[in-house]
Amino acid sequence: MSESIPQFYKRIQRCDPQLGTTYSKERPYFNVLSRQCNFGTVQFSYRDFYKVTLIIGVGKLYYADKWILVNRPAMLFSNPLVPYAWESISEEQKGMFCIFNEQFVQSEEKNSSLANSPLFKVTGDKVFFLDNTQITKVLDIYTKMQEENQSDYVNKHDVLRCYLHLLIHTALKMQESNKYESHPNASQRITELFTELLDRQFPVDYPHSVLSLRTPADYANRLSIHVNHLNKVVKDTTGKTTSTMIAERIIKECTQYLLHSNFSISEIAYSLGFENIAYFSKFYRKHTGKSPSEIREQQLFDLCK
């Protein structure tokens, strides 16, 4: 289960007055705070929010199939698709962080030059080490974030996004190859990331969105690995091909729609990325032995019994 923003505040024993008792993932949320990390380890898990952290203190970051020693000031980017844990080594842990939800992130940001940034990519560098000049610049951005977040300006979220973009581009400009250690079960972790990414595509929020990741290449691109490597580790780990796992998940979602929604078969097909209803019906029959209309007719028959 993913940690939510209210659960995060409870864990760190801090509160946000603007959060109140009516926090909703459907509304944009953003906050910026000083970092006060307790000595110890934060549990390895997913979070359902984004976080950009300035780390001042020594520790180990575990994420996906890697871990890295953070032994000097650094920026850390985390997103809902990548589980991670932080193990404090030094007693002094300082810095700043901003935290925000999916609704704060505008859809065009994921399709722009920021799509390949450390904030949205599932794999790739998440930690960026800073020199003294860069620390000063990053701290200045966080300070301006705090000031703007406390203002009454009606469009302050737009301004905060600009500051967030500055943090991202600061990291991109100093990107270098960090020294990561691979987990002994790297294939298992990649498979877990693929499975998590697959599961997070559902349920599809039709008609507001449609299924966008439908092929092994789509997932490999999002995971920043070669499609052949993804196919190999998934097959070695699960005994199934990547295509089979994607198809099974689409079939599962389709069946749920047929049995428990009022969407027409053509709407279900479109929501799952099929523009041709004939191909959709053929795809469904191939994997289930029945057509979508037969499943729905059987459901209606059972209800009338």
Secondary structure by P-SEA (a helix, b strand, c coil): ccccaaaaaaaaccccccccccccccbbbbbbbbbbcccccccbbbbcbbbbbbccbbbbbbcccccccccccbbbbbcccccbbbbbccccccccccccccccccccccccccccccccccccccbbbbcaaaaaaaaaaaaaaaaaaaccccaaaaaaaaaaaaaaaaaaaaccccccccccaaaaaaaaaaaaaaaacccccccccccccccaaaaaaaacccaaaaaaaaaaaccccaaaaaaaaaaaaaaaaaccccccaaaaaaaaccccaaaaaaaaaaaccccaaaaaaaaaaaaac
